[in-house]
Amino acid sequence: MLELQHIHKYYNPGTVNEMCLFEDFNLSIKKGQFVSVVGSNGSGKTSMLNIVCGSINPDSGKILIEGQDITKEQEYRRLRRIGRVYQNPAMGTCPNMTILENMSMADHKGKFFGLSMGTNKSRIPFYQEQLRQLNLGLEDKLQVKVGSLSGGQRQAMSLLMSTMTPIDFLILDEHTAALDPKTAELIMELTDKVVREKQLTTIMVTHNLRYAVEYGDRLLMMHQGHAVMDLEGDEKKNMNVDAILEKFNEISIECGN
Ligand SMILES: Nc1ncnc2c1ncn2[C@@H]1O[C@H](COP(=O)(O)OP(=O)(O)OP(=O)(O)O)[C@@H](O)[C@H]1O
């Protein structure tokens, strides 16, 4: 269980640009739950992910994993058990390194990197087997630099690399937004497969309402630092894109847009 309890977050406190984003924000996510998060621009989706990952600290409140308080835990420590895939495919991989080197780097996540660290040749068949699941032929291009791959290929690799070592959480921050519709579809199918197979607790932020409806077992809509819709079970299954769009329009009218 991941819990955000009584989170308060101000940006630029004490300045003319002071902005209160979260005021007593609470969220509990059950182990193994796949939560899709939608919401208006600036509603706090990425800030929420950053608070979970430790990229930003809340002003007050607690973050708990299985009851253990991790609020003060440094980001690099937290990321040992969190996999994160960003909107920009360039963020999750190293362009100047080969596919093999990238896979090897992901394989060593959380382990000590000494000067002697190189690719362990005995792991190559394992990397190839992992890459084969992507169906992109990358298993035959181990010596190719990742920078020369397409955005979709890199994003598929980012997903694979972020879930290669045992993790408790997968954080997806608009991870299909920069991809063409066909590639985005492929990455979503792959995401669903990985999440189900590894039973990962997952938070996926997306602006694609269809993905939010079709994937995951809980749907959260954020607006101005609040969850204005939170559906799971049959309520989520019976939800459709039009109904979500209607809720979106309601929110926009309230905002005067
Ligand atoms: N580092 C920061 N400093 C100041 N304000 C910030 C910072 N990060 C985010 N904000 C503000 O907090 C609010 C929420 O931003 P956030 O990026 O969390 O929203 P979002 O829901 O992810 O938006 P989008 O859908 O546009 O990506 C916005 O008004 C944003 O300007």
The ligand as an ORCA input file, in Angstrom:
! r2SCAN-3c Opt
* xyz 0 1
  N       9.057     23.782     -9.590
  C       7.948     24.525     -9.601
  N       7.980     25.795     -9.175
  C       6.859     26.548     -9.168
  N       5.645     26.136     -9.553
  C       5.557     24.869     -9.999
  C       6.708     23.996    -10.044
  N       6.304     22.794    -10.530
  C       4.986     22.902    -10.777
  N       4.541     24.143    -10.459
  C       3.161     24.630    -10.584
  O       2.315     23.707     -9.920
  C       1.136     23.496    -10.669
  C       0.981     22.020    -10.949
  O       1.998     21.618    -11.861
  P       2.142     20.099    -12.339
  O       3.270     20.060    -13.306
  O       2.197     19.240    -11.162
  O       0.751     19.912    -13.082
  P       0.273     18.776    -14.114
  O      -1.090     18.386    -13.673
  O       1.287     17.723    -14.216
  O       0.179     19.626    -15.457
  P       0.307     19.188    -17.005
  O      -0.887     18.349    -17.328
  O       0.284     20.496    -17.710
  O       1.612     18.449    -17.164
  C       1.235     24.364    -11.918
  O       0.530     25.566    -11.718
  C       2.716     24.631    -12.036
  O       2.969     25.888    -12.619
*
